[in-house]
Every structure is written in C-alpha cells, then in structure tokens.
Amino acid sequence: MESLVQLAADPTAWAALATLVVMEVVLGIDNLIFISIITNKLPVAQQSRARRIGIGLALILRLALLGTVAYIVHLTQPVFEIFGKGLSWRDMILIAGGLFLLWKATKEIHHSLDPDPAEKTGGGASLGYAAAIGQILILDLVFSIDSIITAVGMTEHVPIMVIAVLAAVTVMLVAADPLSRFIAANPTVVMLALGFLIMIGMTLIAEGFGAHVPKGYVYTAMAFSAGVEALNILGRRARKGKRNAA
C-alpha cells in the first residue's frame, strides 16, 4: 500500500500513465475494428454478445500476460536466425498476426465486392459463432502481446500497466456497439476499415522483421483517411437531404 501511495505522488508515474493509456487505447481501437467487422457477419441477435466476449477475452489475456511480465520480457530475445536476422517469439507472433490480418482483410474485401450467393439472397450468416470467437481470440492474443510489451517498455510499474489496460478495455466496451453499427450502416467505411487492417497487418509484419514503423505515421494516415471518408459521408447525407426536400 505504501508503494502505491508513493507511486501516486510521483509526477513521472502520472506522465507514464497518461502516455500508456493513450497507447493502449490506440491499440485497443485496432483490436476493436477487427472485432466489429467479424461480429457484423453474425446474426443480429448474436453480435453484441460476441463483441463483449471478444473484448472480455482481450481483457483476460492482457491481465494474464501482465501476471507473467518477467516471462514476456524474454519474448524479445532471439531464438533463431533466418538469413542472418534473429527472430524472437514476439517477432514470430507479430509476423503470424500480420499475415492473418492480411489474409482476413483480403478475404473480406473479396466478399464485399463479390458476395456469396447466400449473402446476395439475404440467407444465413456467412460466419459461424464459434469461428468468429476463434478469429477474435487469435487477434486478441497478437494485440495483447504487443500491448503488454509496449507497456513494459514504457514503465516498470505493474499497477500503471493494469490501470492503462483497464482504461483501454473500458473504451472498447463503450465504443463497441456504436462503432459496429456505424460500420454496418456505411458500406464504404467497411472498405476503409479493411484497408486499415491491411496497413496494420503490414506494420506488424515489418516490426516482426525488425523494421521499426513509427506509430505516429500510421495513425496519422488512418486519421487523414477517416477524415476524408467523414467528409464523403456528410456530402452524401447533404445530397440525400436535398433530394428528399425536392
């Protein structure tokens, strides 16, 4: 308890907490975009529950990994080499997760452009409930490991890491349903979100091979694209309003 009081009185601890909360929320939004796209393919009655299960699994994984911080730190140590490049378990997990994101985003883009016959006629869901939860769990693991390693690199205080993780998951819970409804109501946003997933997947692969990609560049590009799409949405609504008025 005394150490917690000392930590609360330390300005550097508060600065680390604020920075880490922002980082965790950003990583959480990446995770949430994937969860939203996957759960929107389920029957309406199952979507909200699947989102909460996916976010709950993300929280459990993050807290479980925080309990093994000492082991997680060693995930960055090279275990073997490929073409002279040492790869750690973290690198391999990031590469695998990036490849999975590329595969999944490409597949979803293909389905959006050329839907299955069942989807064209409105029959049935295109993804099973267990399959959706399984895919969410895979990406939860990738984002959780990346999240915890980021946290370890920014602070050595586990309570700060726990608070940041809880803040990020709280934001995910609050934003889950509104974000999913917004994505479902705007088909062009789905394509934009899938483009984000491809970019995130490429970033994960690059980082897995040791190429540092500044997160600021990635999220600035995403914010710019989202801003352009927001203007397009406003323009379409304005045109629709004029047609209705006429």
N, C-alpha and C positions, 0 to 999 in steps of 0.2 A: 504493500500500500504506500509506504514511504517513497519508494522509487517512482510510483505513478504520480505522486504529488510533485516530486522533483521534476519529472518529465513535463507535467502540466505547466510548471513555472519557467520552463526553458523556451525562449523565443525561437531558437533554431528548430526545436521539435515541432512547434506550430507551423513554421515555414515548410518543414519537410512534410507535415500532414497535409497542408493545403496543396502543395505540389503533387503529392502522391494521390490525393483524392481526385484531382483533375485527370491525372494519367489513368487511374483506374476507371473513371467514368468513361473516358475516351475508349479504352479497351473494351469496356462493357457495352458501349454502343455498337462497336464492331460485332460483338457476340450477338447483340440483340437484333441487328439487321438480319443475320443468318437465321436466328430463331423465328423471326417474323415471316420471312419468305417460306421457310419449311412448314410452319404451322398453318399458314394461309392455304395450303394444299389439302388440309384435313377438312372433314365435315365441320360445319359451323359450331355444332354442339361440343366438339372436342377441342377446338382451337385454344380457347382461353385456358383450359386445364393443362393442355400440352405446353403452353408458354410458361405457366407457373412451375410445372415440373422441370422444364428446361432451365429456368432461372434458379430454381431451388437446387438442382444438380450443380449448377455453376457455383453457387454459394458453398455447398458442401465440399466440392472439390477444392475451392480456394482455401477454405478453413482447414481442410485436411492437409493440404500442402503446406500451409503455414505451420502446422504442427511438426513438419519434417524439414524445416528451413535448413538445418545443418546438412541434410542429405541433398536438398535441392541445389545448394551452392555448388556441390561437386558435379552436378549435371553439366556444368560448363567446362569440365576438364576433358580434353580429347581422349577418346577411347580407341580410335584407329585412324588411319590416313587413307585418303583417296587422291591420287595424283599429287601427292605432296601436301595436301590440305588436311589438317587434323579436324575430325568431326567429333563433337561431344553428343551425349544423349539429347541435350537441349536442341542442338543443331538438327539432329535427325528427326526429332518431334516437330520442329518448325517446318522442315522441308516436307515431311509427310502431310502435315496440316495444310501447308500451302498448296500442295498437289491436290489434296482432297477438295479444297476450296475452288481451285481452277476447274477440276472435273465437275463439281456440283454446279457452279455458276454457268459453265458452258452448256451443261445438260439442261438447266432451267431456261437459258436463253433459247436453245433449240426448241424446247417445248412451248415457249411463249410464241415463237414465230411459226411453228408447225405443230399445233396441239394434237394429242392422241384423239382417235375417233370418239372415245368415250367422253373426253373433255369437250369436244365440239358439240356433242348432243346433250351435254349437261348431265351425263350419267356418271355417278360414282365419284369417289375421291381418287386422285392419282397417286396417293401415298398412304400406306398403312400407318396406324398409330404407333406400333412398335418400331417400325422403320424410321419414323420421324424422330422418336425419342432417341433411337440409336445414333442417328446422324448428329442430333443436337449434342449428345454426350461426347462424341468424338471431338467436335469443335470446342465444347466446353473444356475438355482436357487440354487442348492446344492453347486456348486463350488463358486458361488458368495458370499453366506453367509459365507462359510469357508474362502474365500479370505478377506472379509471385517473384520471378527473377528480377523483374523491373523494380518491385518493391524492395527486395534485398539490396539492390544496387543503390537505392536512394536513402535507406535508413536501416539501422541495425536494431531498432526498437520494434518488437513484435506487436505491442499494443497499438502503435501507429498504423502498422500494416493491417491489423484487424479492423480498426475504425475505417480506414480507406476502403477496404473490401466491402464492409457493410454499407458504406455510403454508395458505392458503385452499384451494388445489387439492389439497393432501395430505389435508385434512379431507374434501373432496368425494370423493376416491378411496376413503378408508376407509369413508365413510358411504354410498356409492352403492348397493351391493348390499343391505345391511341395510335401508336406507330404502325401496328399491323393493319388497323382499319384504314389509315391514310394510304399505306402501300397498296391495299386491296382496291381502294376507290380510284387510284390513279395508276393505270397500267404503265405509263411512261416512267413513273417513279420506280416500278419494279425493275425495268431495264437499267435505270440509273443505279439502283441498289446492287444489281447483279454486276454491273461494271465496277462498283466499289469493291465487291467481293473478289473480283479478278485482280484488282490492284492490290488488295490486302494479301491475297494469295501469293502474288509475285513478290511482295515485300517480305513475306515470311520465308519464301524460298531463298531470296537474296541474303537475308540475315542468317539463314541456316548455313549458307556457304561463306559467311564471314564478311559480306558486303554491307556495311552499315548504311541504312537508309534513314536520314533524318525524319522523324515522325512529323515535324512541322511542315515539311514539304508535302507529305502525303495528305495530311488533314487539311492543309490549305487548298490543295487541288480538289479534295472532296467538298469542302465548303463552297468553293467557287462554282463547281458543277451543280451543287444543290441550290445555290442562289440563282443560277440561270434557269434551272427547272422550276423554281418557285415563281419566277417572272413569267415563264410559259404558262403555268397553271393559272396565274392571275389573269393573263391575257385571254386564255380560253374561257374563263368564267365571265370576263367582261363581254366577250363576243356573244356568249350564250345568253347573257342578260339582255343585250340589245336585241337579239333575235326574238326572245320571249316578249320583250316590250313591244316589238313591232307586230 
